[in-house]
Amino acid sequence: MKIKSLVFISSLGLFAAYAPLAFSAPDDQAVVGTPAPGSKFSKIQPGMYSKQVTDLIGLPNDQKMYQTGKAWIPFHFGSDNYRVEYLYKGEGELTFSGGGIGNEASLKLIKVTVNTQETGYVHD
């Protein structure tokens, strides 16, 4: 009986250690650079969803997707499990956060990087 209690208490301690990470929102919402007046990026802002963005400025030239470390946290039920980056030629890059229970298809814009030298294609 004491071993079961010890295992349960240890599990709670492990969960408590990860809880602040699991339920925190992405804190890197930002606009890097200044969009030119009348440019595509001047029409958008962090917090918008991908469908809103593409309705306003069109589809990207290219995109890439990757998992974040939060995807590997035990008992993580929050968002920001993966990121998607949209690349727009001559405009820059948009970074979206996605994933989480109940909102797997929602991509929320968390970062706008203005770069007029952007080629519009993934270049690894």
mmCIF file of the C-alpha atoms, coordinates in Angstrom:
data_MODEL
# 
_entry.id   MODEL 
# 
loop_
_atom_site.group_PDB 
_atom_site.id 
_atom_site.type_symbol 
_atom_site.label_atom_id 
_atom_site.label_alt_id 
_atom_site.label_comp_id 
_atom_site.label_asym_id 
_atom_site.label_entity_id 
_atom_site.label_seq_id 
_atom_site.pdbx_PDB_ins_code 
_atom_site.Cartn_x 
_atom_site.Cartn_y 
_atom_site.Cartn_z 
_atom_site.occupancy 
_atom_site.B_iso_or_equiv 
_atom_site.pdbx_formal_charge 
_atom_site.auth_seq_id 
_atom_site.auth_comp_id 
_atom_site.auth_asym_id 
_atom_site.auth_atom_id 
_atom_site.pdbx_PDB_model_num 
ATOM 1   C CA . MET A 1 1   ? 0.000  0.000  0.000   1.00 0.00 ? 1   MET A CA 1 
ATOM 2   C CA . LYS A 1 2   ? 2.850  2.411  0.851   1.00 0.00 ? 2   LYS A CA 1 
ATOM 3   C CA . ILE A 1 3   ? 4.554  1.726  -2.506  1.00 0.00 ? 3   ILE A CA 1 
ATOM 4   C CA . LYS A 1 4   ? 1.378  2.613  -4.436  1.00 0.00 ? 4   LYS A CA 1 
ATOM 5   C CA . SER A 1 5   ? 1.100  5.881  -2.497  1.00 0.00 ? 5   SER A CA 1 
ATOM 6   C CA . LEU A 1 6   ? 4.747  6.692  -3.141  1.00 0.00 ? 6   LEU A CA 1 
ATOM 7   C CA . VAL A 1 7   ? 4.349  6.041  -6.887  1.00 0.00 ? 7   VAL A CA 1 
ATOM 8   C CA . PHE A 1 8   ? 1.217  8.211  -6.994  1.00 0.00 ? 8   PHE A CA 1 
ATOM 9   C CA . ILE A 1 9   ? 2.873  11.082 -5.115  1.00 0.00 ? 9   ILE A CA 1 
ATOM 10  C CA . SER A 1 10  ? 5.958  10.822 -7.346  1.00 0.00 ? 10  SER A CA 1 
ATOM 11  C CA . SER A 1 11  ? 3.717  10.978 -10.423 1.00 0.00 ? 11  SER A CA 1 
ATOM 12  C CA . LEU A 1 12  ? 2.033  14.120 -9.106  1.00 0.00 ? 12  LEU A CA 1 
ATOM 13  C CA . GLY A 1 13  ? 5.427  15.709 -8.527  1.00 0.00 ? 13  GLY A CA 1 
ATOM 14  C CA . LEU A 1 14  ? 6.484  14.902 -12.084 1.00 0.00 ? 14  LEU A CA 1 
ATOM 15  C CA . PHE A 1 15  ? 3.238  16.334 -13.467 1.00 0.00 ? 15  PHE A CA 1 
ATOM 16  C CA . ALA A 1 16  ? 3.600  19.473 -11.349 1.00 0.00 ? 16  ALA A CA 1 
ATOM 17  C CA . ALA A 1 17  ? 7.102  20.002 -12.694 1.00 0.00 ? 17  ALA A CA 1 
ATOM 18  C CA . TYR A 1 18  ? 5.811  19.958 -16.290 1.00 0.00 ? 18  TYR A CA 1 
ATOM 19  C CA . ALA A 1 19  ? 2.481  21.727 -15.706 1.00 0.00 ? 19  ALA A CA 1 
ATOM 20  C CA . PRO A 1 20  ? 3.768  25.303 -16.134 1.00 0.00 ? 20  PRO A CA 1 
ATOM 21  C CA . LEU A 1 21  ? 5.288  24.341 -19.493 1.00 0.00 ? 21  LEU A CA 1 
ATOM 22  C CA . ALA A 1 22  ? 2.295  22.372 -20.654 1.00 0.00 ? 22  ALA A CA 1 
ATOM 23  C CA . PHE A 1 23  ? -0.271 25.089 -20.184 1.00 0.00 ? 23  PHE A CA 1 
ATOM 24  C CA . SER A 1 24  ? 1.696  28.205 -21.101 1.00 0.00 ? 24  SER A CA 1 
ATOM 25  C CA . ALA A 1 25  ? 1.034  30.025 -24.367 1.00 0.00 ? 25  ALA A CA 1 
ATOM 26  C CA . PRO A 1 26  ? 3.771  30.812 -26.865 1.00 0.00 ? 26  PRO A CA 1 
ATOM 27  C CA . ASP A 1 27  ? 5.472  33.973 -25.636 1.00 0.00 ? 27  ASP A CA 1 
ATOM 28  C CA . ASP A 1 28  ? 7.325  34.887 -28.803 1.00 0.00 ? 28  ASP A CA 1 
ATOM 29  C CA . GLN A 1 29  ? 4.530  36.779 -30.553 1.00 0.00 ? 29  GLN A CA 1 
ATOM 30  C CA . ALA A 1 30  ? 6.354  39.473 -32.445 1.00 0.00 ? 30  ALA A CA 1 
ATOM 31  C CA . VAL A 1 31  ? 6.805  41.439 -35.610 1.00 0.00 ? 31  VAL A CA 1 
ATOM 32  C CA . VAL A 1 32  ? 10.445 41.551 -36.687 1.00 0.00 ? 32  VAL A CA 1 
ATOM 33  C CA . GLY A 1 33  ? 11.075 44.454 -39.028 1.00 0.00 ? 33  GLY A CA 1 
ATOM 34  C CA . THR A 1 34  ? 8.610  46.988 -40.385 1.00 0.00 ? 34  THR A CA 1 
ATOM 35  C CA . PRO A 1 35  ? 6.255  46.009 -43.205 1.00 0.00 ? 35  PRO A CA 1 
ATOM 36  C CA . ALA A 1 36  ? 6.166  48.562 -46.037 1.00 0.00 ? 36  ALA A CA 1 
ATOM 37  C CA . PRO A 1 37  ? 2.876  50.480 -46.316 1.00 0.00 ? 37  PRO A CA 1 
ATOM 38  C CA . GLY A 1 38  ? 0.582  48.657 -48.727 1.00 0.00 ? 38  GLY A CA 1 
ATOM 39  C CA . SER A 1 39  ? 2.595  45.406 -48.594 1.00 0.00 ? 39  SER A CA 1 
ATOM 40  C CA . LYS A 1 40  ? 0.990  42.033 -47.894 1.00 0.00 ? 40  LYS A CA 1 
ATOM 41  C CA . PHE A 1 41  ? 2.482  41.880 -44.403 1.00 0.00 ? 41  PHE A CA 1 
ATOM 42  C CA . SER A 1 42  ? 1.058  45.307 -43.490 1.00 0.00 ? 42  SER A CA 1 
ATOM 43  C CA . LYS A 1 43  ? -2.430 43.715 -43.606 1.00 0.00 ? 43  LYS A CA 1 
ATOM 44  C CA . ILE A 1 44  ? -1.779 41.042 -40.975 1.00 0.00 ? 44  ILE A CA 1 
ATOM 45  C CA . GLN A 1 45  ? -0.815 40.826 -37.304 1.00 0.00 ? 45  GLN A CA 1 
ATOM 46  C CA . PRO A 1 46  ? 0.119  38.173 -34.729 1.00 0.00 ? 46  PRO A CA 1 
ATOM 47  C CA . GLY A 1 47  ? -2.890 36.365 -33.295 1.00 0.00 ? 47  GLY A CA 1 
ATOM 48  C CA . MET A 1 48  ? -4.634 35.820 -36.638 1.00 0.00 ? 48  MET A CA 1 
ATOM 49  C CA . TYR A 1 49  ? -5.387 32.313 -37.871 1.00 0.00 ? 49  TYR A CA 1 
ATOM 50  C CA . SER A 1 50  ? -3.891 30.868 -41.063 1.00 0.00 ? 50  SER A CA 1 
ATOM 51  C CA . LYS A 1 51  ? -7.204 30.938 -42.943 1.00 0.00 ? 51  LYS A CA 1 
ATOM 52  C CA . GLN A 1 52  ? -7.633 34.646 -42.155 1.00 0.00 ? 52  GLN A CA 1 
ATOM 53  C CA . VAL A 1 53  ? -4.085 35.328 -43.347 1.00 0.00 ? 53  VAL A CA 1 
ATOM 54  C CA . THR A 1 54  ? -4.404 33.435 -46.629 1.00 0.00 ? 54  THR A CA 1 
ATOM 55  C CA . ASP A 1 55  ? -7.801 35.043 -47.304 1.00 0.00 ? 55  ASP A CA 1 
ATOM 56  C CA . LEU A 1 56  ? -6.143 38.468 -46.941 1.00 0.00 ? 56  LEU A CA 1 
ATOM 57  C CA . ILE A 1 57  ? -2.776 37.997 -48.655 1.00 0.00 ? 57  ILE A CA 1 
ATOM 58  C CA . GLY A 1 58  ? -2.995 34.731 -50.593 1.00 0.00 ? 58  GLY A CA 1 
ATOM 59  C CA . LEU A 1 59  ? -1.162 31.435 -50.333 1.00 0.00 ? 59  LEU A CA 1 
ATOM 60  C CA . PRO A 1 60  ? 2.583  31.332 -49.595 1.00 0.00 ? 60  PRO A CA 1 
ATOM 61  C CA . ASN A 1 61  ? 5.195  30.444 -52.202 1.00 0.00 ? 61  ASN A CA 1 
ATOM 62  C CA . ASP A 1 62  ? 6.443  27.625 -49.955 1.00 0.00 ? 62  ASP A CA 1 
ATOM 63  C CA . GLN A 1 63  ? 6.119  26.336 -46.400 1.00 0.00 ? 63  GLN A CA 1 
ATOM 64  C CA . LYS A 1 64  ? 7.808  24.076 -43.886 1.00 0.00 ? 64  LYS A CA 1 
ATOM 65  C CA . MET A 1 65  ? 6.624  22.341 -40.723 1.00 0.00 ? 65  MET A CA 1 
ATOM 66  C CA . TYR A 1 66  ? 8.417  21.038 -37.634 1.00 0.00 ? 66  TYR A CA 1 
ATOM 67  C CA . GLN A 1 67  ? 7.609  19.744 -34.151 1.00 0.00 ? 67  GLN A CA 1 
ATOM 68  C CA . THR A 1 68  ? 8.463  21.722 -31.049 1.00 0.00 ? 68  THR A CA 1 
ATOM 69  C CA . GLY A 1 69  ? 9.799  20.252 -27.810 1.00 0.00 ? 69  GLY A CA 1 
ATOM 70  C CA . LYS A 1 70  ? 6.334  20.569 -26.288 1.00 0.00 ? 70  LYS A CA 1 
ATOM 71  C CA . ALA A 1 71  ? 5.170  17.663 -28.445 1.00 0.00 ? 71  ALA A CA 1 
ATOM 72  C CA . TRP A 1 72  ? 7.341  15.384 -26.295 1.00 0.00 ? 72  TRP A CA 1 
ATOM 73  C CA . ILE A 1 73  ? 6.309  16.605 -22.829 1.00 0.00 ? 73  ILE A CA 1 
ATOM 74  C CA . PRO A 1 74  ? 4.336  13.928 -20.957 1.00 0.00 ? 74  PRO A CA 1 
ATOM 75  C CA . PHE A 1 75  ? 0.792  15.031 -20.107 1.00 0.00 ? 75  PHE A CA 1 
ATOM 76  C CA . HIS A 1 76  ? 1.071  18.119 -22.362 1.00 0.00 ? 76  HIS A CA 1 
ATOM 77  C CA . PHE A 1 77  ? -2.452 19.034 -23.441 1.00 0.00 ? 77  PHE A CA 1 
ATOM 78  C CA . GLY A 1 78  ? -1.735 22.588 -24.537 1.00 0.00 ? 78  GLY A CA 1 
ATOM 79  C CA . SER A 1 79  ? -0.951 24.036 -27.914 1.00 0.00 ? 79  SER A CA 1 
ATOM 80  C CA . ASP A 1 80  ? 2.306  24.816 -29.736 1.00 0.00 ? 80  ASP A CA 1 
ATOM 81  C CA . ASN A 1 81  ? 3.098  21.183 -30.522 1.00 0.00 ? 81  ASN A CA 1 
ATOM 82  C CA . TYR A 1 82  ? 4.291  22.124 -33.976 1.00 0.00 ? 82  TYR A CA 1 
ATOM 83  C CA . ARG A 1 83  ? 5.112  25.186 -36.053 1.00 0.00 ? 83  ARG A CA 1 
ATOM 84  C CA . VAL A 1 84  ? 4.418  25.976 -39.680 1.00 0.00 ? 84  VAL A CA 1 
ATOM 85  C CA . GLU A 1 85  ? 6.342  28.670 -41.522 1.00 0.00 ? 85  GLU A CA 1 
ATOM 86  C CA . TYR A 1 86  ? 4.882  30.326 -44.623 1.00 0.00 ? 86  TYR A CA 1 
ATOM 87  C CA . LEU A 1 87  ? 7.423  31.906 -46.975 1.00 0.00 ? 87  LEU A CA 1 
ATOM 88  C CA . TYR A 1 88  ? 6.391  34.808 -49.207 1.00 0.00 ? 88  TYR A CA 1 
ATOM 89  C CA . LYS A 1 89  ? 8.774  35.976 -51.939 1.00 0.00 ? 89  LYS A CA 1 
ATOM 90  C CA . GLY A 1 90  ? 9.884  39.573 -51.377 1.00 0.00 ? 90  GLY A CA 1 
ATOM 91  C CA . GLU A 1 91  ? 7.864  39.826 -48.136 1.00 0.00 ? 91  GLU A CA 1 
ATOM 92  C CA . GLY A 1 92  ? 9.338  37.469 -45.545 1.00 0.00 ? 92  GLY A CA 1 
ATOM 93  C CA . GLU A 1 93  ? 8.231  34.650 -43.280 1.00 0.00 ? 93  GLU A CA 1 
ATOM 94  C CA . LEU A 1 94  ? 5.164  33.982 -41.124 1.00 0.00 ? 94  LEU A CA 1 
ATOM 95  C CA . THR A 1 95  ? 5.425  31.538 -38.220 1.00 0.00 ? 95  THR A CA 1 
ATOM 96  C CA . PHE A 1 96  ? 2.277  29.791 -37.011 1.00 0.00 ? 96  PHE A CA 1 
ATOM 97  C CA . SER A 1 97  ? 1.799  27.677 -33.888 1.00 0.00 ? 97  SER A CA 1 
ATOM 98  C CA . GLY A 1 98  ? -0.446 24.636 -34.014 1.00 0.00 ? 98  GLY A CA 1 
ATOM 99  C CA . GLY A 1 99  ? -1.578 21.521 -32.249 1.00 0.00 ? 99  GLY A CA 1 
ATOM 100 C CA . GLY A 1 100 ? -3.259 20.697 -29.008 1.00 0.00 ? 100 GLY A CA 1 
ATOM 101 C CA . ILE A 1 101 ? -6.367 18.936 -27.847 1.00 0.00 ? 101 ILE A CA 1 
ATOM 102 C CA . GLY A 1 102 ? -9.387 20.086 -29.839 1.00 0.00 ? 102 GLY A CA 1 
ATOM 103 C CA . ASN A 1 103 ? -7.549 22.493 -32.141 1.00 0.00 ? 103 ASN A CA 1 
ATOM 104 C CA . GLU A 1 104 ? -5.301 20.334 -34.280 1.00 0.00 ? 104 GLU A CA 1 
ATOM 105 C CA . ALA A 1 105 ? -6.250 22.220 -37.453 1.00 0.00 ? 105 ALA A CA 1 
ATOM 106 C CA . SER A 1 106 ? -5.900 25.735 -36.018 1.00 0.00 ? 106 SER A CA 1 
ATOM 107 C CA . LEU A 1 107 ? -2.704 27.540 -36.913 1.00 0.00 ? 107 LEU A CA 1 
ATOM 108 C CA . LYS A 1 108 ? -2.237 30.797 -35.023 1.00 0.00 ? 108 LYS A CA 1 
ATOM 109 C CA . LEU A 1 109 ? 0.197  33.447 -36.266 1.00 0.00 ? 109 LEU A CA 1 
ATOM 110 C CA . ILE A 1 110 ? 2.843  34.060 -33.604 1.00 0.00 ? 110 ILE A CA 1 
ATOM 111 C CA . LYS A 1 111 ? 5.631  35.784 -35.536 1.00 0.00 ? 111 LYS A CA 1 
ATOM 112 C CA . VAL A 1 112 ? 5.970  37.980 -38.613 1.00 0.00 ? 112 VAL A CA 1 
ATOM 113 C CA . THR A 1 113 ? 9.492  38.338 -39.995 1.00 0.00 ? 113 THR A CA 1 
ATOM 114 C CA . VAL A 1 114 ? 9.792  41.030 -42.656 1.00 0.00 ? 114 VAL A CA 1 
ATOM 115 C CA . ASN A 1 115 ? 12.550 40.255 -45.178 1.00 0.00 ? 115 ASN A CA 1 
ATOM 116 C CA . THR A 1 116 ? 12.328 41.850 -48.623 1.00 0.00 ? 116 THR A CA 1 
ATOM 117 C CA . GLN A 1 117 ? 15.188 39.550 -49.749 1.00 0.00 ? 117 GLN A CA 1 
ATOM 118 C CA . GLU A 1 118 ? 13.145 36.390 -49.037 1.00 0.00 ? 118 GLU A CA 1 
ATOM 119 C CA . THR A 1 119 ? 13.276 33.996 -52.016 1.00 0.00 ? 119 THR A CA 1 
ATOM 120 C CA . GLY A 1 120 ? 9.947  32.427 -51.122 1.00 0.00 ? 120 GLY A CA 1 
ATOM 121 C CA . TYR A 1 121 ? 11.339 28.903 -51.017 1.00 0.00 ? 121 TYR A CA 1 
ATOM 122 C CA . VAL A 1 122 ? 12.635 26.649 -48.274 1.00 0.00 ? 122 VAL A CA 1 
ATOM 123 C CA . HIS A 1 123 ? 16.410 26.833 -48.361 1.00 0.00 ? 123 HIS A CA 1 
ATOM 124 C CA . ASP A 1 124 ? 18.058 24.405 -45.984 1.00 0.00 ? 124 ASP A CA 1 
# 
